[in-house]
Amino acid sequence: MRIAFMGTPAFAVPALDALVAAGHDVAAVYTQPPRPAARGKAVTKSAVQIWAEALGLTVCSPVNFKDEADRAAFAALGLDLAVVAAYGLILPGAILDAPARGCLNIHASLLPRWRGAAPIVRAILAGDAATGVTIMGMERGLDTGPMLLTEATAVADKTGGELTAELAMLGARLIVDALARLDALTPVAQPDDGVTYAAKIAKAEARLDFTRPAAAVERTVRAFNPVPGAFVEIAGERVKFLAAEVVSGSGVPGTVLDTRLTIACGDDAIRPTLVQRAGKPAMATAALLNGWPVAFGTRL
């Protein structure tokens, strides 16, 4: 098929790669424009743009599709289909309607659960036992379109980074399968029951709240590994918790209970096992405490 691919983060790269490998004619790759990133604020291309350019594909980076020239250019591609994966823009009707066979979205949840911007992190934070990928036809609602293919995977004890990488590969396999069998697939409307929304992650959510049960705190640590990194402040310095375990313990929430940095929570306690100080590499908690002990009874 003659397709446009629309995606931005690393999550979308395996799908683009798989579609090219499957022999589809990728007429253009649409991605978010280069933007300042990281501490140096250097203007950085998206992961999809970097990969698309390496493949020799045409890259387009409109700020949005409000400009009639951008809409006309998209329509002029003469597409059979557009494939969307974490593009980062809400597509207007003129773009959704331009390809002859519409637009398909690779969505990282088992719809209708976790429609919206951050389905992977929200699934971990909520303690979901399973999540997955849905290949869906796109319409004007937010992730409301009919489903063509779904496949589930266990959340288990995976981090946000691990689950994202797994679902990216799953999505790549499913979208190639969907295009190969498109005429044989019957779109299924999403049920009205079970709808939830995965709101965009706010920076404040990464600050650990020890009044919550230890199991919820541990999920927060996993969900925000590697980015933005769940954190606490110790002696005025921000320290990221990259891995942690739930252990027995009780006390005023946020209180350090022993010399191993066990911290009382609303229920049980949490003990970080991998931490990172600002500007330093990740290290085992024992290594941190060897040079920077945190006294018993400290409130975090």
Summary of the structure (lengths in Angstrom):
residues: 300
radius of gyration: 21.9
end to end distance: 56.1
largest distance: 67.1
contacts: 947
relative contact order: 0.11
helix: 28%
strand: 29%
